Each structure stands twice: as structure tokens, then as C-alpha cells.
Amino acid sequence: MATTVAGPALMLAVMADDPGLAQVRPLRRSLRVAISAKAPVQGVRTNPAITAALFAAAALLRKNGHHVERDQAVYPKAQHGRHLLLVRCGR
């Protein structure tokens, strides 16, 4: 858990043996963020407290000028009946 970006950036720099990764630069443009409260397991509902926290975080992102929209996460089945969580990042 971190309260700023500087701590995880420093940790990544140490683990990657790359001091340049510790330098945090301001964003040049706003972020595009998609959120989904869909549980990764069929038939399971997301805890209401988790959903509330998700929407609170989305509201903070919007308030700070970022584009946030709802989307439905797709969780393909992996081998042996396990589920995978895929994260898409894009422009």
C-alpha cells in the first residue's frame, strides 16, 4: 500500500536496478480509465463495499480531469477451470 507514487517508483527502481525509474514525472495528458465491478467468477457478486470504493475512486479521477467510463470486464477461462484477470492499457 502506498500513499504517493514516489514509494512504489523507488521500489521498482531498486528491483529493476534502474535508478531512472525512481523519477516520477507529471502526466502530460489525462488518463482514460474503464471500470467494472463484475466479479471474475460466474455466480459471485462483488461485495457492495468494494463496489462503493471503486465508484468513489472513479469519482476522484473524474474530479481531477480524467475520463472514466464503465465497461464490462471479460474473464476468459484458463486451463483447469481457473480464471484469468486481463488488464488492458491503451490510448
ABEGO torsion letter per residue (X at the ends): XBABAAAAAAAAAAAAGBAAAABBBBBABBBBBBBBABBABBGBBBBAAAAAAAAAAAAAAAAAGBBBBBBBBBBBBBBGGBBBBBBBBBX
